Amino acid sequence: MRVQAVVVTFNRLAMLQRLIPRLQAVEGLERILVVDNASTDGTGEWLGASGVEFETLATNTGGAGGFHHGLEWAVREGADLVWLMDDDGMPAPDCLDRLLERVERDGLEFCGPAVLAEHDPSRLCFPIRLPGGTKVVHAMAEVEAAAVDGLIEGVVIPFNGVLVTRDLVERIGLPREEFFIWGDDVEYLWRAERAGARIATVVDAHFHHPATDDLGTPMMFGKTTYNHTPSDLKHYCMARNNTLNLRAYRGWVHVLLFWIKTVWFYLFTRRQPARIPLSARAAVSGLRGDFSGHRKYLK
């Protein structure tokens, strides 16, 4: 099995400099392919001197464009399995081995590690909803208790140390590069799910990631959560891309529920009423097929 890592980076040279040596020490990893999203912090110069294989894109295409490009590159280079990650993550030394073991044993096609908060590995970096219900968990102990034979079936945090098989890529295609950021990973997961892919989180494989405290912010008296971000760029892309994802894979009722949550959150939970028209403009643009609106928020 030819396993190649794809790392997407943009202006986080210090994090890239700690990740690459970890990947270089992983046995069984055939190649490391770095997609540089037109960084301006010296990333290109460092990569050029490091000997790591990399390609620098002409413009910043976001994570969506980066993973679109990188996954296509790895498959073109003959990878049987592609290990996908951003520049700010850090796989445990045995992360790949544990994933590969379950790919071979269980026939997983889209699998990933438990993504742990870097400052507190007893907690998940991104809360997950357990299959078969509405329970959202944050603690690693809850994930371990819910696992069946070491797996959480049907659940994975895409593009954070996930392994994707070449066969699956050939069946479902590449990530939607026009999404730029936020939602491209969910769309790819749901597309794989629709295609009948075997998906799971491998609980004893660990991937550390800086915590994002606003993700999964409780709302409606703790009955549900909302993925708030202080960044207008991220929120614009989330509102646009989540609307499209829900319409395509879950139906208009789920779109309506998302919009009820958005209005409630920014009127009552985290009062920012200006976020509501911004969200609406983003969604309408996406439904019209216009994916250029996020550019006004780029810095």
C-alpha positions in Angstrom: 0.0 0.0 0.0 1.5 3.3 -1.1 0.6 5.9 1.5 1.3 9.6 0.8 0.6 12.6 3.1 -0.9 15.8 1.8 -0.4 18.9 4.0 -2.2 22.2 3.1 -0.5 25.3 4.5 -1.0 29.0 4.5 1.1 31.5 6.5 1.7 29.2 9.4 5.4 28.5 8.9 6.2 27.8 12.6 3.5 25.2 12.8 4.6 23.7 9.4 8.2 23.5 10.7 7.1 21.3 13.7 4.8 19.1 11.6 7.1 18.2 8.8 9.8 16.6 11.0 7.1 14.5 12.7 5.9 13.2 9.3 9.4 12.5 8.1 9.8 10.2 11.1 6.7 8.1 10.3 7.7 4.8 8.9 5.6 3.5 6.0 4.9 7.0 4.6 6.1 7.0 1.0 5.9 10.8 0.3 5.0 14.1 1.9 3.3 16.5 -0.5 2.8 20.1 0.7 0.4 22.4 -1.0 1.3 26.0 -0.2 -1.6 28.4 -0.7 0.5 31.3 -1.8 1.9 32.0 1.6 3.7 35.3 2.2 5.6 34.4 5.4 8.6 32.7 4.0 7.0 29.3 3.7 7.9 28.8 0.1 11.6 29.7 0.8 11.7 27.3 3.7 10.1 24.5 1.8 12.5 25.0 -1.1 15.5 24.6 1.2 14.0 21.6 3.1 13.9 19.1 0.4 10.2 18.4 0.9 8.0 18.0 -2.2 5.7 21.0 -2.5 3.7 23.1 -5.0 2.9 26.7 -4.5 -0.4 27.8 -5.8 -0.8 31.2 -7.6 -3.4 32.4 -5.2 -4.9 31.5 -1.8 -7.6 28.9 -2.6 -8.4 28.1 1.0 -8.4 24.7 2.5 -10.9 23.5 0.0 -8.8 24.4 -3.0 -5.7 23.1 -1.2 -7.1 19.7 -0.5 -8.6 19.5 -4.0 -5.2 20.1 -5.5 -3.3 17.9 -3.1 -5.6 14.9 -3.3 -5.5 15.1 -7.1 -1.7 15.3 -6.9 -1.4 12.3 -4.7 -3.7 10.1 -6.7 -1.9 11.2 -9.9 1.4 10.1 -8.2 0.0 6.6 -7.6 -1.0 6.8 -3.9 -3.3 4.0 -2.7 -4.1 5.9 0.5 -3.8 9.6 1.1 -3.3 11.0 4.6 -4.8 14.5 4.7 -4.1 17.3 7.2 -3.8 21.0 7.8 -0.5 22.6 8.9 -1.6 23.2 12.5 -2.2 19.6 13.5 0.2 17.1 15.0 -0.4 13.3 14.6 0.8 11.0 17.4 3.8 9.0 16.4 1.7 5.8 16.0 -1.3 7.5 14.5 -0.8 6.3 10.9 0.0 2.7 12.1 -3.2 2.5 14.0 -5.2 3.9 11.1 -3.6 1.5 8.6 -4.3 -1.5 10.9 -8.0 -0.8 10.8 -8.1 -0.1 7.1 -6.6 -3.5 6.5 -8.6 -5.3 9.2 -12.0 -3.6 8.7 -11.9 -2.4 5.1 -12.3 1.3 6.1 -12.3 3.7 3.1 -12.5 7.1 5.0 -11.2 6.9 8.5 -9.6 9.3 10.9 -8.2 9.6 14.4 -9.7 11.1 17.5 -8.8 14.8 17.2 -7.7 16.0 20.6 -7.3 19.5 22.0 -3.6 20.1 22.1 -3.7 21.8 25.5 -5.9 19.1 27.1 -5.7 15.7 25.4 -8.5 14.4 27.6 -11.0 16.5 25.5 -11.9 16.6 21.8 -10.8 19.6 19.8 -14.1 19.4 17.8 -17.2 18.0 19.6 -18.9 15.1 17.8 -22.4 13.9 17.6 -22.6 10.2 18.4 -24.3 8.0 15.8 -27.9 7.0 16.4 -29.0 10.0 18.5 -28.5 13.6 19.3 -25.8 13.3 22.0 -22.8 15.6 21.5 -19.7 14.6 23.3 -16.6 16.7 24.2 -14.6 14.3 26.5 -12.3 11.6 25.2 -13.6 9.3 27.9 -17.1 9.6 26.4 -15.8 8.7 23.0 -14.0 5.6 24.3 -17.1 4.5 26.2 -19.2 4.8 23.1 -16.8 3.0 20.8 -17.7 -0.5 19.5 -14.6 -2.6 18.9 -12.5 0.6 19.0 -14.5 2.4 16.3 -17.1 5.1 16.1 -18.8 4.0 13.0 -20.0 6.7 10.5 -18.2 9.5 12.2 -14.9 11.2 11.3 -13.5 14.8 11.4 -12.4 15.3 7.8 -9.0 16.6 6.8 -7.5 16.3 10.3 -5.3 13.3 9.8 -7.9 11.3 7.8 -7.0 8.4 5.5 -8.9 8.2 2.2 -8.5 5.4 -0.2 -7.7 5.9 -3.9 -10.7 3.8 -4.8 -13.0 6.2 -2.9 -11.5 9.3 -4.6 -12.0 7.7 -8.0 -15.7 7.0 -7.1 -16.7 10.3 -5.6 -14.2 12.8 -7.0 -12.3 15.7 -5.3 -13.4 18.2 -2.6 -15.3 21.2 -3.9 -12.6 23.8 -4.3 -15.1 26.7 -4.8 -16.2 26.3 -1.1 -12.8 28.0 0.0 -13.1 27.1 3.7 -15.6 25.7 6.2 -18.0 23.1 4.9 -15.9 21.5 2.2 -14.8 18.8 4.6 -18.4 18.0 5.6 -19.5 18.0 2.0 -16.8 15.5 1.1 -17.7 13.3 4.1 -21.4 13.4 3.2 -20.6 12.6 -0.4 -18.6 9.6 0.7 -21.5 8.5 3.0 -23.9 8.7 0.1 -21.6 6.6 -2.0 -21.7 3.9 0.7 -18.1 4.3 1.9 -17.0 2.6 5.1 -16.4 5.5 7.5 -15.2 5.5 11.1 -13.1 7.2 13.8 -10.4 5.0 15.1 -10.4 5.8 18.8 -6.9 4.8 19.7 -5.4 6.8 16.9 -4.7 10.3 18.1 -4.2 13.6 16.3 -3.6 16.8 18.3 -4.9 20.2 17.2 -5.1 23.7 18.7 -8.5 24.0 20.4 -11.1 26.3 19.0 -13.3 27.1 21.9 -16.2 28.7 20.0 -17.0 25.6 18.0 -20.0 23.9 19.5 -21.1 26.9 21.5 -24.1 25.8 23.6 -27.4 27.6 22.8 -31.2 27.3 23.3 -30.6 26.5 27.0 -28.1 23.8 26.2 -30.4 21.9 23.9 -28.1 22.3 20.9 -24.8 24.0 19.8 -23.7 26.4 17.1 -20.3 26.7 15.3 -19.6 30.4 16.0 -16.5 32.1 14.8 -15.3 35.7 15.4 -14.1 35.7 11.8 -16.5 37.2 9.2 -14.6 35.3 6.5 -15.1 32.0 8.2 -18.7 32.8 9.1 -19.6 33.9 5.6 -18.2 30.6 4.1 -19.9 28.6 6.8 -23.3 30.2 6.3 -23.0 29.8 2.5 -21.6 26.3 2.4 -23.7 24.8 5.2 -26.8 26.0 3.5 -25.8 24.2 0.3 -24.7 21.1 2.1 -27.9 20.8 4.0 -30.0 21.4 0.9 -28.1 18.8 -1.1 -27.8 16.0 1.5 -30.4 16.6 4.2 -33.3 18.6 2.6 -34.9 22.0 3.0 -36.3 21.3 6.5 -32.7 21.1 7.8 -31.9 24.3 6.0 -34.8 26.0 7.8 -33.6 24.6 11.2 -30.1 25.9 10.5 -31.5 29.3 9.8 -33.6 29.3 12.9 -30.5 28.5 14.9 -28.5 31.2 13.2 -31.1 33.9 13.9 -31.5 32.7 17.5 -27.8 32.5 18.2 -27.0 36.1 17.0 -30.1 37.6 18.5 -30.0 35.9 21.9 -27.0 33.7 22.6 -24.1 35.8 21.2 -25.8 39.1 20.3 -24.4 40.2 16.9 -27.5 41.1 14.8 -25.3 42.3 11.9 -24.3 38.6 11.4 -27.9 37.8 10.3 -27.9 39.8 7.0 -24.3 38.8 6.4 -25.4 35.2 6.7 -28.3 35.7 4.4 -26.2 37.3 1.7 -23.8 34.4 1.8 -26.5 31.8 1.5 -28.3 33.5 -1.4 -25.0 33.9 -3.2 -24.3 30.2 -2.8 -27.7 29.2 -4.0 -27.2 31.3 -7.1 -23.9 29.6 -7.7 -21.8 32.7 -6.9 -18.7 31.7 -4.8 -16.9 35.0 -5.0 -18.5 36.9 -2.1 -16.0 35.7 0.5 -13.1 37.5 -1.2 -14.2 40.8 0.3 -13.3 39.4 3.7 -9.8 38.3 2.8 -7.0 40.2 4.4 
